[in-house]
Amino acid sequence: MSGTVHADLVLMLLADARLPVAGHTQSGGLEPGTRDGLEAQDVPAYVDVRLRTVTEVEAATSVLAARLLQRGAPNTAWLDLEQAWEARTPSPALRDASRRQARALLRIARRTWPAAPAWEALAALEHPSRALALGALAGHLGLEGRAVAHLVGYDDVQTVCAAALKLLPLDPGSVVGWVVAALPAVEAMAARVSSVQDVDDLPATTHPLIEVWAQAHAATTRRLFHA
């Protein structure tokens, strides 16, 4: 690991909602979902579906990106991984949102860890996804695959649940309960993707309705969240 930062503390830092990486601009698709009739009691099921589809793809991609950095993989491997992520993320709106988040993350990461070899690796990509940016940073910091997947899964759960507080009439205590209830699913997802070694190992799971909502939301002029 770079420097003397402990892995657990790095995870706490990167999972902190106060980190200025544009997470507060995302609802994880919950805002368009609520416009289409999703109600408060549906949120836990929605979180679970995301963990088994779009979030699992992102987590697996981040795990592999961390491994590419630690292996010193060539630029072609990074291009292959980005293309594999694109193929598994059919919605242009979801890809655009991911790249916006990546830019915000990289601004902070380059300022905090300016000498990280991750930035040279990502130079092969004009607009890297959040999955690759986060994975490259995690690889530089020495995070293990399971920890990277935990981070991606927990962040997604928190994103959706935090957005629910702004979009739906809720007791904040109920939202905390949703996060706790989702932790076993985060652990299960992390177990599935933590051994990814190659692009052929990446899952290709998605949900058409999440993609439809993302596309509709991108064209909405009055909205609280970017995505």
C-alpha positions as CSV (number, residue, x, y, z in Angstrom):
1,M,0.0,0.0,0.0
2,S,1.2,3.5,-0.8
3,G,2.5,5.4,2.3
4,T,1.4,4.2,5.8
5,V,-2.4,4.5,5.4
6,H,-4.3,1.5,6.7
7,A,-6.6,-0.3,4.3
8,D,-9.6,0.0,6.7
9,L,-9.1,3.7,7.0
10,V,-8.8,4.2,3.2
11,L,-12.1,2.3,2.8
12,M,-13.8,4.6,5.4
13,L,-12.5,7.6,3.5
14,L,-13.6,6.5,0.1
15,A,-17.0,5.4,1.4
16,D,-17.6,8.7,3.2
17,A,-20.6,10.6,1.7
18,R,-18.8,13.8,2.6
19,L,-16.0,13.1,0.1
20,P,-16.5,15.6,-2.8
21,V,-16.8,13.1,-5.6
22,A,-20.3,14.1,-6.9
23,G,-22.0,11.2,-5.2
24,H,-24.6,13.7,-3.8
25,T,-25.7,14.3,-7.4
26,Q,-26.7,10.7,-8.0
27,S,-29.8,8.8,-6.9
28,G,-28.8,5.5,-8.4
29,G,-31.9,5.6,-10.7
30,L,-34.3,6.1,-7.8
31,E,-35.5,9.5,-8.9
32,P,-36.8,8.3,-12.3
33,G,-38.1,5.2,-10.6
34,T,-40.2,7.3,-8.2
35,R,-41.6,9.3,-11.2
36,D,-42.7,6.0,-12.6
37,G,-44.5,4.8,-9.5
38,L,-41.7,3.3,-7.3
39,E,-42.8,3.8,-3.6
40,A,-41.0,3.7,-0.3
41,Q,-41.7,0.1,0.4
42,D,-40.2,-0.8,-3.0
43,V,-36.8,0.7,-2.2
44,P,-35.2,-2.3,-0.5
45,A,-36.1,-4.6,-3.4
46,Y,-34.8,-2.0,-5.9
47,V,-31.5,-1.9,-4.0
48,D,-31.3,-5.7,-4.1
49,V,-31.9,-5.7,-7.9
50,R,-29.1,-3.1,-8.4
51,L,-26.7,-5.1,-6.4
52,R,-27.3,-8.2,-8.6
53,T,-27.1,-6.3,-11.9
54,V,-25.5,-2.9,-12.6
55,T,-23.6,-2.7,-9.3
56,E,-22.2,-6.1,-9.7
57,V,-20.8,-5.2,-13.1
58,E,-19.3,-2.1,-11.7
59,A,-17.8,-3.9,-8.7
60,A,-16.3,-6.6,-10.9
61,T,-14.8,-4.0,-13.2
62,S,-13.3,-2.1,-10.3
63,V,-11.8,-5.3,-8.9
64,L,-10.2,-6.1,-12.2
65,A,-8.9,-2.6,-12.6
66,A,-7.2,-2.8,-9.3
67,R,-5.5,-6.0,-10.3
68,L,-4.4,-4.5,-13.7
69,L,-2.6,-1.7,-11.9
70,Q,-1.0,-4.1,-9.4
71,R,0.2,-6.3,-12.3
72,G,1.6,-3.3,-14.3
73,A,-0.7,-4.2,-17.2
74,P,-0.2,-2.5,-20.6
75,N,-2.4,0.2,-22.0
76,T,-4.2,-2.3,-24.2
77,A,-5.5,-4.2,-21.1
78,W,-7.1,-1.0,-19.8
79,L,-8.7,-0.3,-23.2
80,D,-10.0,-3.9,-23.2
81,L,-11.5,-3.5,-19.7
82,E,-13.2,-0.2,-20.5
83,Q,-14.7,-1.7,-23.7
84,A,-15.9,-4.7,-21.7
85,W,-17.5,-2.4,-19.2
86,E,-19.2,-0.4,-22.0
87,A,-20.6,-3.6,-23.5
88,R,-22.1,-4.5,-20.2
89,T,-23.5,-1.0,-19.6
90,P,-25.9,-0.6,-22.6
91,S,-27.5,2.7,-21.5
92,P,-25.6,5.8,-22.8
93,A,-27.0,7.8,-19.8
94,L,-25.5,5.3,-17.3
95,R,-22.2,5.5,-19.1
96,D,-22.2,9.3,-19.1
97,A,-23.1,9.4,-15.4
98,S,-20.3,7.0,-14.6
99,R,-17.8,9.1,-16.5
100,R,-18.9,12.3,-14.8
101,Q,-18.4,10.6,-11.4
102,A,-15.0,9.4,-12.6
103,R,-13.9,13.0,-13.4
104,A,-14.9,14.2,-9.9
105,L,-13.1,11.3,-8.3
106,L,-9.9,11.7,-10.3
107,R,-9.7,15.5,-9.5
108,I,-9.6,14.6,-5.8
109,A,-7.4,11.5,-6.2
110,R,-4.8,13.3,-8.3
111,R,-4.6,16.1,-5.8
112,T,-4.4,13.7,-2.8
113,W,-2.0,11.1,-4.4
114,P,-0.2,13.1,-7.2
115,A,2.5,10.5,-7.7
116,A,0.2,7.5,-8.1
117,P,1.1,5.3,-11.1
118,A,-2.7,4.9,-11.6
119,W,-2.8,8.2,-13.5
120,E,-0.3,7.0,-16.1
121,A,-2.3,3.8,-16.6
122,L,-5.6,5.7,-17.1
123,A,-3.9,8.0,-19.6
124,A,-4.8,5.5,-22.3
125,L,-8.5,6.3,-21.8
126,E,-10.0,9.6,-22.9
127,H,-12.9,9.4,-20.5
128,P,-12.6,6.5,-18.1
129,S,-15.6,5.1,-16.2
130,R,-15.9,5.4,-12.5
131,A,-15.4,1.7,-12.2
132,L,-11.9,2.0,-13.8
133,A,-11.0,5.2,-12.0
134,L,-11.9,3.8,-8.6
135,G,-10.3,0.4,-9.3
136,A,-7.0,2.1,-10.4
137,L,-7.0,4.2,-7.2
138,A,-7.8,1.1,-5.1
139,G,-4.9,-0.8,-6.8
140,H,-2.5,2.0,-5.9
141,L,-3.7,2.0,-2.3
142,G,-3.2,-1.8,-2.1
143,L,-6.9,-2.7,-1.5
144,E,-7.8,-6.3,-1.9
145,G,-10.5,-7.4,-4.4
146,R,-13.1,-8.2,-1.8
147,A,-12.6,-4.8,-0.2
148,V,-13.0,-3.0,-3.5
149,A,-16.2,-4.8,-4.2
150,H,-17.5,-4.0,-0.7
151,L,-16.8,-0.3,-1.3
152,V,-18.7,-0.3,-4.6
153,G,-21.6,-2.2,-3.2
154,Y,-21.9,-0.2,0.0
155,D,-21.6,3.1,-1.9
156,D,-24.4,2.1,-4.2
157,V,-26.7,1.1,-1.4
158,Q,-26.0,4.4,0.4
159,T,-26.5,6.4,-2.7
160,V,-30.0,5.0,-3.3
161,C,-31.0,5.1,0.4
162,A,-29.8,8.7,0.9
163,A,-31.7,9.8,-2.2
164,A,-34.8,8.2,-0.8
165,L,-34.7,10.6,2.1
166,K,-35.0,13.5,-0.4
167,L,-37.5,12.0,-2.7
168,L,-39.9,10.2,-0.4
169,P,-41.6,10.9,2.9
170,L,-39.5,8.7,5.2
171,D,-38.3,8.2,8.8
172,P,-34.4,8.4,8.6
173,G,-34.3,5.4,11.0
174,S,-36.1,3.3,8.4
175,V,-33.4,4.2,5.8
176,V,-30.6,3.1,8.1
177,G,-32.5,-0.2,8.5
178,W,-32.5,-0.6,4.8
179,V,-28.8,-0.2,4.6
180,V,-28.2,-2.7,7.4
181,A,-30.6,-5.2,5.7
182,A,-28.7,-4.8,2.4
183,L,-25.3,-5.6,3.9
184,P,-25.6,-9.5,3.4
185,A,-26.4,-8.8,-0.2
186,V,-23.3,-6.6,-0.5
187,E,-21.2,-9.4,1.0
188,A,-22.7,-11.9,-1.4
189,M,-22.0,-9.7,-4.4
190,A,-18.5,-9.1,-3.2
191,A,-17.9,-12.8,-2.9
192,R,-19.1,-13.4,-6.5
193,V,-16.8,-10.8,-8.0
194,S,-13.7,-10.8,-5.8
195,S,-11.9,-13.5,-7.8
196,V,-12.2,-11.8,-11.2
197,Q,-8.9,-12.1,-13.0
198,D,-9.8,-11.4,-16.7
199,V,-12.4,-9.5,-18.8
200,D,-13.9,-12.9,-19.7
201,D,-14.7,-13.3,-16.0
202,L,-16.8,-10.1,-15.8
203,P,-20.6,-10.6,-15.2
204,A,-22.9,-9.4,-17.9
205,T,-26.0,-8.7,-15.7
206,T,-28.3,-5.8,-16.3
207,H,-31.9,-4.7,-15.9
208,P,-33.8,-3.2,-18.8
209,L,-36.0,-1.1,-16.6
210,I,-33.1,0.6,-14.8
211,E,-31.7,1.5,-18.3
212,V,-35.1,2.8,-19.4
213,W,-35.4,5.0,-16.3
214,A,-31.8,6.3,-16.8
215,Q,-32.5,7.3,-20.4
216,A,-35.8,9.0,-19.5
217,H,-34.1,10.8,-16.6
218,A,-31.3,12.1,-18.8
219,A,-34.0,14.0,-20.9
220,T,-35.9,15.4,-17.9
221,T,-35.5,19.1,-17.5
222,R,-36.8,19.3,-13.9
223,R,-34.9,16.9,-11.7
224,L,-33.2,16.9,-8.3
225,F,-30.4,14.5,-9.2
226,H,-28.2,14.2,-12.3
227,A,-28.7,10.4,-12.5
